[in-house]
Amino acid sequence: MTDSNLNEISNKKLAAGLLGIFLGAFGIHKFLLGYTTPGIIMLVVTLVGGVLTCGVASGVMGVIGLIEGIIYLTKTPEEFQATYVDGKKEWF
């Protein structure tokens, strides 16, 4: 892995991790990683499910986003690339 590729992966990992922690309920971190379907699922569950369940569904999606953000930030850049960039692991 070249230095520029490692920097790019590190930046993507940091951005996805922080977005997962702060805006995880809306699935923004999923869109950043190119996972459109899971991002849409999280967004719809947060918005529509949140209204129908008085915010419970939004809270659950927020917790999922928080957990995923922490997982992203604790991986090494090599692990992150192998799991989420090359491996296309969409959830956790």
N, CA, C and O atoms as CSV, one atom per row, in Angstrom:
chain,resi,resn,atom,element,x,y,z
A,1,MET,N,N,0.846,-1.167,0.000
A,1,MET,CA,C,0.000,0.000,0.000
A,1,MET,C,C,0.896,1.235,0.000
A,1,MET,O,O,1.799,1.346,0.829
A,2,THR,N,N,0.655,2.155,-0.914
A,2,THR,CA,C,1.465,3.362,-1.006
A,2,THR,C,C,1.057,4.352,0.077
A,2,THR,O,O,-0.007,4.229,0.684
A,3,ASP,N,N,1.927,5.339,0.308
A,3,ASP,CA,C,1.642,6.345,1.333
A,3,ASP,C,C,0.410,7.170,0.994
A,3,ASP,O,O,-0.383,7.480,1.882
A,4,SER,N,N,0.234,7.530,-0.269
A,4,SER,CA,C,-0.929,8.333,-0.646
A,4,SER,C,C,-2.217,7.523,-0.495
A,4,SER,O,O,-3.245,8.057,-0.079
A,5,ASN,N,N,-2.157,6.238,-0.832
A,5,ASN,CA,C,-3.322,5.375,-0.663
A,5,ASN,C,C,-3.641,5.203,0.818
A,5,ASN,O,O,-4.809,5.197,1.206
A,6,LEU,N,N,-2.608,5.064,1.646
A,6,LEU,CA,C,-2.791,4.922,3.085
A,6,LEU,C,C,-3.409,6.186,3.673
A,6,LEU,O,O,-4.287,6.100,4.531
A,7,ASN,N,N,-2.962,7.362,3.223
A,7,ASN,CA,C,-3.544,8.626,3.686
A,7,ASN,C,C,-4.996,8.748,3.274
A,7,ASN,O,O,-5.830,9.214,4.050
A,8,GLU,N,N,-5.302,8.330,2.051
A,8,GLU,CA,C,-6.679,8.402,1.558
A,8,GLU,C,C,-7.595,7.498,2.392
A,8,GLU,O,O,-8.694,7.902,2.772
A,9,ILE,N,N,-7.142,6.293,2.668
A,9,ILE,CA,C,-7.917,5.355,3.487
A,9,ILE,C,C,-8.062,5.891,4.910
A,9,ILE,O,O,-9.141,5.801,5.497
A,10,SER,N,N,-6.990,6.448,5.468
A,10,SER,CA,C,-7.049,7.003,6.825
A,10,SER,C,C,-8.039,8.151,6.912
A,10,SER,O,O,-8.785,8.262,7.885
A,11,ASN,N,N,-8.048,9.007,5.892
A,11,ASN,CA,C,-8.994,10.121,5.867
A,11,ASN,C,C,-10.426,9.627,5.745
A,11,ASN,O,O,-11.319,10.147,6.413
A,12,LYS,N,N,-10.655,8.627,4.897
A,12,LYS,CA,C,-11.989,8.072,4.733
A,12,LYS,C,C,-12.444,7.396,6.022
A,12,LYS,O,O,-13.608,7.508,6.409
A,13,LYS,N,N,-11.530,6.697,6.683
A,13,LYS,CA,C,-11.832,6.025,7.950
A,13,LYS,C,C,-12.216,7.050,9.012
A,13,LYS,O,O,-13.202,6.866,9.726
A,14,LEU,N,N,-11.448,8.121,9.118
A,14,LEU,CA,C,-11.722,9.166,10.099
A,14,LEU,C,C,-13.064,9.837,9.815
A,14,LEU,O,O,-13.870,10.030,10.725
A,15,ALA,N,N,-13.301,10.190,8.563
A,15,ALA,CA,C,-14.562,10.850,8.203
A,15,ALA,C,C,-15.750,9.932,8.468
A,15,ALA,O,O,-16.750,10.368,9.038
A,16,ALA,N,N,-15.654,8.675,8.065
A,16,ALA,CA,C,-16.757,7.729,8.276
A,16,ALA,C,C,-16.986,7.505,9.766
A,16,ALA,O,O,-18.132,7.426,10.210
A,17,GLY,N,N,-15.924,7.402,10.534
A,17,GLY,CA,C,-16.059,7.200,11.969
A,17,GLY,C,C,-16.736,8.368,12.658
A,17,GLY,O,O,-17.641,8.175,13.471
A,18,LEU,N,N,-16.305,9.575,12.339
A,18,LEU,CA,C,-16.904,10.757,12.966
A,18,LEU,C,C,-18.346,10.962,12.518
A,18,LEU,O,O,-19.200,11.330,13.324
A,19,LEU,N,N,-18.619,10.727,11.245
A,19,LEU,CA,C,-20.001,10.837,10.770
A,19,LEU,C,C,-20.888,9.775,11.421
A,19,LEU,O,O,-22.046,10.041,11.744
A,20,GLY,N,N,-20.346,8.585,11.609
A,20,GLY,CA,C,-21.097,7.533,12.276
A,20,GLY,C,C,-21.434,7.910,13.706
A,20,GLY,O,O,-22.540,7.645,14.178
A,21,ILE,N,N,-20.488,8.526,14.395
A,21,ILE,CA,C,-20.716,8.909,15.786
A,21,ILE,C,C,-21.707,10.064,15.893
A,21,ILE,O,O,-22.621,10.019,16.716
A,22,PHE,N,N,-21.535,11.095,15.069
A,22,PHE,CA,C,-22.350,12.301,15.225
A,22,PHE,C,C,-23.634,12.317,14.406
A,22,PHE,O,O,-24.630,12.894,14.842
A,23,LEU,N,N,-23.632,11.692,13.225
A,23,LEU,CA,C,-24.828,11.692,12.366
A,23,LEU,C,C,-25.215,10.277,11.955
A,23,LEU,O,O,-25.853,10.081,10.920
A,24,GLY,N,N,-24.835,9.304,12.754
A,24,GLY,CA,C,-25.032,7.903,12.408
A,24,GLY,C,C,-26.472,7.509,12.179
A,24,GLY,O,O,-26.745,6.646,11.344
A,25,ALA,N,N,-27.400,8.116,12.894
A,25,ALA,CA,C,-28.810,7.763,12.736
A,25,ALA,C,C,-29.299,8.008,11.313
A,25,ALA,O,O,-30.204,7.321,10.840
A,26,PHE,N,N,-28.713,8.968,10.640
A,26,PHE,CA,C,-29.134,9.311,9.280
A,26,PHE,C,C,-28.392,8.523,8.209
A,26,PHE,O,O,-28.695,8.669,7.025
A,27,GLY,N,N,-27.435,7.698,8.591
A,27,GLY,CA,C,-26.720,6.847,7.655
A,27,GLY,C,C,-25.733,7.571,6.760
A,27,GLY,O,O,-25.340,7.043,5.720
A,28,ILE,N,N,-25.330,8.758,7.142
A,28,ILE,CA,C,-24.417,9.554,6.312
A,28,ILE,C,C,-23.091,8.813,6.108
A,28,ILE,O,O,-22.509,8.867,5.025
A,29,HIS,N,N,-22.623,8.134,7.131
A,29,HIS,CA,C,-21.357,7.388,7.018
A,29,HIS,C,C,-21.472,6.270,5.981
A,29,HIS,O,O,-20.484,5.929,5.332
A,30,LYS,N,N,-22.659,5.702,5.820
A,30,LYS,CA,C,-22.870,4.651,4.809
A,30,LYS,C,C,-22.732,5.233,3.401
A,30,LYS,O,O,-22.102,4.632,2.532
A,31,PHE,N,N,-23.323,6.401,3.187
A,31,PHE,CA,C,-23.222,7.047,1.878
A,31,PHE,C,C,-21.774,7.382,1.550
A,31,PHE,O,O,-21.346,7.228,0.406
A,32,LEU,N,N,-21.012,7.841,2.547
A,32,LEU,CA,C,-19.602,8.171,2.331
A,32,LEU,C,C,-18.817,6.951,1.863
A,32,LEU,O,O,-17.929,7.071,1.020
A,33,LEU,N,N,-19.137,5.783,2.401
A,33,LEU,CA,C,-18.436,4.554,2.031
A,33,LEU,C,C,-18.977,3.921,0.757
A,33,LEU,O,O,-18.451,2.907,0.298
A,34,GLY,N,N,-20.024,4.508,0.180
A,34,GLY,CA,C,-20.583,3.996,-1.068
A,34,GLY,C,C,-21.664,2.956,-0.877
A,34,GLY,O,O,-22.044,2.283,-1.835
A,35,TYR,N,N,-22.168,2.808,0.335
A,35,TYR,CA,C,-23.226,1.841,0.627
A,35,TYR,C,C,-24.576,2.555,0.592
A,35,TYR,O,O,-25.120,2.931,1.631
A,36,THR,N,N,-25.100,2.732,-0.603
A,36,THR,CA,C,-26.318,3.506,-0.782
A,36,THR,C,C,-27.537,2.847,-0.145
A,36,THR,O,O,-28.290,3.509,0.569
A,37,THR,N,N,-27.744,1.564,-0.389
A,37,THR,CA,C,-28.929,0.888,0.142
A,37,THR,C,C,-28.968,0.910,1.664
A,37,THR,O,O,-29.998,1.282,2.226
A,38,PRO,N,N,-27.884,0.526,2.367
A,38,PRO,CA,C,-27.927,0.628,3.834
A,38,PRO,C,C,-28.112,2.068,4.321
A,38,PRO,O,O,-28.759,2.298,5.343
A,39,GLY,N,N,-27.550,3.029,3.598
A,39,GLY,CA,C,-27.729,4.436,3.968
A,39,GLY,C,C,-29.183,4.862,3.864
A,39,GLY,O,O,-29.701,5.554,4.740
A,40,ILE,N,N,-29.833,4.447,2.791
A,40,ILE,CA,C,-31.252,4.772,2.613
A,40,ILE,C,C,-32.094,4.080,3.688
A,40,ILE,O,O,-33.031,4.671,4.225
A,41,ILE,N,N,-31.758,2.832,3.995
A,41,ILE,CA,C,-32.488,2.106,5.041
A,41,ILE,C,C,-32.393,2.856,6.371
A,41,ILE,O,O,-33.401,3.061,7.049
A,42,MET,N,N,-31.183,3.261,6.737
A,42,MET,CA,C,-31.014,3.976,8.003
A,42,MET,C,C,-31.747,5.312,7.998
A,42,MET,O,O,-32.354,5.692,8.999
A,43,LEU,N,N,-31.695,6.019,6.886
A,43,LEU,CA,C,-32.359,7.314,6.780
A,43,LEU,C,C,-33.869,7.169,6.899
A,43,LEU,O,O,-34.505,7.922,7.636
A,44,VAL,N,N,-34.451,6.214,6.185
A,44,VAL,CA,C,-35.903,6.015,6.210
A,44,VAL,C,C,-36.366,5.533,7.585
A,44,VAL,O,O,-37.373,6.009,8.108
A,45,VAL,N,N,-35.629,4.591,8.166
A,45,VAL,CA,C,-36.002,4.097,9.497
A,45,VAL,C,C,-35.937,5.235,10.511
A,45,VAL,O,O,-36.805,5.343,11.377
A,46,THR,N,N,-34.923,6.077,10.410
A,46,THR,CA,C,-34.788,7.197,11.343
A,46,THR,C,C,-35.934,8.189,11.178
A,46,THR,O,O,-36.542,8.604,12.165
A,47,LEU,N,N,-36.231,8.570,9.945
A,47,LEU,CA,C,-37.246,9.599,9.714
A,47,LEU,C,C,-38.666,9.059,9.853
A,47,LEU,O,O,-39.453,9.585,10.639
A,48,VAL,N,N,-38.995,8.025,9.106
A,48,VAL,CA,C,-40.364,7.493,9.115
A,48,VAL,C,C,-40.604,6.670,10.378
A,48,VAL,O,O,-41.599,6.859,11.078
A,49,GLY,N,N,-39.681,5.759,10.657
A,49,GLY,CA,C,-39.828,4.933,11.849
A,49,GLY,C,C,-39.796,5.754,13.122
A,49,GLY,O,O,-40.480,5.427,14.091
A,50,GLY,N,N,-39.017,6.806,13.127
A,50,GLY,CA,C,-38.952,7.680,14.297
A,50,GLY,C,C,-40.277,8.350,14.590
A,50,GLY,O,O,-40.655,8.506,15.751
A,51,VAL,N,N,-40.984,8.746,13.548
A,51,VAL,CA,C,-42.303,9.362,13.721
A,51,VAL,C,C,-43.309,8.322,14.207
A,51,VAL,O,O,-44.088,8.585,15.122
A,52,LEU,N,N,-43.289,7.154,13.597
A,52,LEU,CA,C,-44.268,6.116,13.929
A,52,LEU,C,C,-44.037,5.509,15.315
A,52,LEU,O,O,-44.986,5.042,15.944
A,53,THR,N,N,-42.796,5.509,15.798
A,53,THR,CA,C,-42.485,4.889,17.093
A,53,THR,C,C,-42.120,5.925,18.151
A,53,THR,O,O,-41.516,5.582,19.167
A,54,CYS,N,N,-42.473,7.166,17.929
A,54,CYS,CA,C,-42.179,8.255,18.881
A,54,CYS,C,C,-40.688,8.361,19.195
A,54,CYS,O,O,-40.307,8.648,20.330
A,55,GLY,N,N,-39.864,8.134,18.208
A,55,GLY,CA,C,-38.423,8.317,18.342
A,55,GLY,C,C,-37.625,7.084,18.702
A,55,GLY,O,O,-36.396,7.135,18.715
A,56,VAL,N,N,-38.284,5.980,18.994
A,56,VAL,CA,C,-37.555,4.772,19.376
A,56,VAL,C,C,-36.681,4.279,18.228
A,56,VAL,O,O,-35.511,3.956,18.431
A,57,ALA,N,N,-37.246,4.221,17.023
A,57,ALA,CA,C,-36.481,3.752,15.861
A,57,ALA,C,C,-35.289,4.667,15.584
A,57,ALA,O,O,-34.216,4.194,15.211
A,58,SER,N,N,-35.472,5.961,15.764
A,58,SER,CA,C,-34.367,6.903,15.569
A,58,SER,C,C,-33.266,6.661,16.589
A,58,SER,O,O,-32.081,6.737,16.263
A,59,GLY,N,N,-33.657,6.371,17.818
A,59,GLY,CA,C,-32.672,6.069,18.858
A,59,GLY,C,C,-31.882,4.817,18.549
A,59,GLY,O,O,-30.669,4.769,18.753
A,60,VAL,N,N,-32.578,3.801,18.054
A,60,VAL,CA,C,-31.898,2.549,17.689
A,60,VAL,C,C,-30.907,2.802,16.557
A,60,VAL,O,O,-29.776,2.319,16.607
A,61,MET,N,N,-31.314,3.542,15.552
A,61,MET,CA,C,-30.403,3.850,14.438
A,61,MET,C,C,-29.231,4.698,14.912
A,61,MET,O,O,-28.118,4.554,14.407
A,62,GLY,N,N,-29.470,5.580,15.874
A,62,GLY,CA,C,-28.384,6.377,16.438
A,62,GLY,C,C,-27.359,5.522,17.156
A,62,GLY,O,O,-26.156,5.761,17.045
A,63,VAL,N,N,-27.830,4.525,17.892
A,63,VAL,CA,C,-26.929,3.613,18.592
A,63,VAL,C,C,-26.131,2.785,17.590
A,63,VAL,O,O,-24.931,2.577,17.771
A,64,ILE,N,N,-26.788,2.315,16.539
A,64,ILE,CA,C,-26.091,1.553,15.496
A,64,ILE,C,C,-25.010,2.418,14.847
A,64,ILE,O,O,-23.884,1.961,14.647
A,65,GLY,N,N,-25.348,3.657,14.521
A,65,GLY,CA,C,-24.370,4.573,13.938
A,65,GLY,C,C,-23.204,4.831,14.871
A,65,GLY,O,O,-22.054,4.877,14.433
A,66,LEU,N,N,-23.490,5.001,16.156
A,66,LEU,CA,C,-22.440,5.226,17.151
A,66,LEU,C,C,-21.501,4.023,17.224
A,66,LEU,O,O,-20.281,4.181,17.221
A,67,ILE,N,N,-22.070,2.835,17.289
A,67,ILE,CA,C,-21.252,1.617,17.356
A,67,ILE,C,C,-20.394,1.479,16.100
A,67,ILE,O,O,-19.201,1.190,16.188
A,68,GLU,N,N,-21.004,1.686,14.933
A,68,GLU,CA,C,-20.230,1.578,13.691
A,68,GLU,C,C,-19.125,2.620,13.630
A,68,GLU,O,O,-18.019,2.315,13.184
A,69,GLY,N,N,-19.400,3.843,14.070
A,69,GLY,CA,C,-18.376,4.875,14.087
A,69,GLY,C,C,-17.197,4.511,14.958
A,69,GLY,O,O,-16.045,4.727,14.581
A,70,ILE,N,N,-17.481,3.957,16.125
A,70,ILE,CA,C,-16.407,3.535,17.026
A,70,ILE,C,C,-15.615,2.383,16.412
A,70,ILE,O,O,-14.388,2.351,16.499
A,71,ILE,N,N,-16.318,1.444,15.794
A,71,ILE,CA,C,-15.630,0.319,15.140
A,71,ILE,C,C,-14.711,0.829,14.038
A,71,ILE,O,O,-13.568,0.384,13.926
A,72,TYR,N,N,-15.203,1.762,13.222
A,72,TYR,CA,C,-14.372,2.318,12.140
A,72,TYR,C,C,-13.105,2.949,12.703
A,72,TYR,O,O,-12.013,2.730,12.181
A,73,LEU,N,N,-13.250,3.725,13.758
A,73,LEU,CA,C,-12.100,4.454,14.303
A,73,LEU,C,C,-11.099,3.549,15.009
A,73,LEU,O,O,-9.927,3.907,15.123
A,74,THR,N,N,-11.528,2.399,15.481
A,74,THR,CA,C,-10.601,1.509,16.185
A,74,THR,C,C,-9.855,0.563,15.250
A,74,THR,O,O,-8.914,-0.105,15.681
A,75,LYS,N,N,-10.249,0.492,13.995
A,75,LYS,CA,C,-9.555,-0.364,13.020
A,75,LYS,C,C,-8.309,0.362,12.509
A,75,LYS,O,O,-8.271,1.590,12.433
A,76,THR,N,N,-7.302,-0.425,12.163
A,76,THR,CA,C,-6.146,0.158,11.485
A,76,THR,C,C,-6.567,0.489,10.049
A,76,THR,O,O,-7.552,-0.060,9.555
A,77,PRO,N,N,-5.842,1.369,9.385
A,77,PRO,CA,C,-6.204,1.664,7.993
A,77,PRO,C,C,-6.224,0.412,7.107
A,77,PRO,O,O,-7.061,0.293,6.213
A,78,GLU,N,N,-5.307,-0.509,7.359
A,78,GLU,CA,C,-5.259,-1.740,6.562
A,78,GLU,C,C,-6.499,-2.604,6.823
A,78,GLU,O,O,-7.095,-3.141,5.889
A,79,GLU,N,N,-6.882,-2.733,8.098
A,79,GLU,CA,C,-8.086,-3.504,8.441
A,79,GLU,C,C,-9.330,-2.842,7.871
A,79,GLU,O,O,-10.223,-3.516,7.357
A,80,PHE,N,N,-9.382,-1.513,7.965
A,80,PHE,CA,C,-10.529,-0.769,7.451
A,80,PHE,C,C,-10.676,-0.988,5.952
A,80,PHE,O,O,-11.775,-1.244,5.461
A,81,GLN,N,N,-9.567,-0.888,5.229
A,81,GLN,CA,C,-9.620,-1.088,3.788
A,81,GLN,C,C,-10.047,-2.512,3.452
A,81,GLN,O,O,-10.902,-2.717,2.590
A,82,ALA,N,N,-9.460,-3.490,4.121
A,82,ALA,CA,C,-9.781,-4.889,3.834
A,82,ALA,C,C,-11.241,-5.207,4.142
A,82,ALA,O,O,-11.871,-5.979,3.419
A,83,THR,N,N,-11.778,-4.627,5.196
A,83,THR,CA,C,-13.139,-4.956,5.623
A,83,THR,C,C,-14.195,-4.133,4.903
A,83,THR,O,O,-15.158,-4.695,4.382
A,84,TYR,N,N,-14.037,-2.819,4.863
A,84,TYR,CA,C,-15.117,-1.943,4.392
A,84,TYR,C,C,-14.930,-1.404,2.979
A,84,TYR,O,O,-15.915,-1.074,2.318
A,85,VAL,N,N,-13.693,-1.307,2.500
A,85,VAL,CA,C,-13.461,-0.819,1.135
A,85,VAL,C,C,-13.385,-1.978,0.159
A,85,VAL,O,O,-14.125,-2.020,-0.824
A,86,ASP,N,N,-12.486,-2.924,0.432
A,86,ASP,CA,C,-12.335,-4.075,-0.462
A,86,ASP,C,C,-13.390,-5.142,-0.197
A,86,ASP,O,O,-13.938,-5.720,-1.136
A,87,GLY,N,N,-13.679,-5.407,1.081
A,87,GLY,CA,C,-14.603,-6.475,1.445
A,87,GLY,C,C,-16.069,-6.105,1.326
A,87,GLY,O,O,-16.930,-6.986,1.326
A,88,LYS,N,N,-16.368,-4.817,1.226
A,88,LYS,CA,C,-17.736,-4.320,1.079
A,88,LYS,C,C,-18.669,-4.820,2.188
A,88,LYS,O,O,-19.814,-5.182,1.919
A,89,LYS,N,N,-18.181,-4.839,3.431
A,89,LYS,CA,C,-19.006,-5.226,4.571
A,89,LYS,C,C,-19.892,-4.034,4.930
A,89,LYS,O,O,-19.391,-2.993,5.354
A,90,GLU,N,N,-21.204,-4.184,4.761
A,90,GLU,CA,C,-22.113,-3.051,4.901
A,90,GLU,C,C,-22.549,-2.762,6.333
A,90,GLU,O,O,-22.799,-1.607,6.677
A,91,TRP,N,N,-22.643,-3.770,7.157
A,91,TRP,CA,C,-23.150,-3.582,8.528
A,91,TRP,C,C,-22.121,-4.087,9.529
A,91,TRP,O,O,-21.586,-5.185,9.377
A,92,PHE,N,N,-21.852,-3.303,10.530
A,92,PHE,CA,C,-20.935,-3.610,11.618
A,92,PHE,C,C,-19.668,-4.186,11.075
A,92,PHE,O,O,-18.761,-4.514,11.840
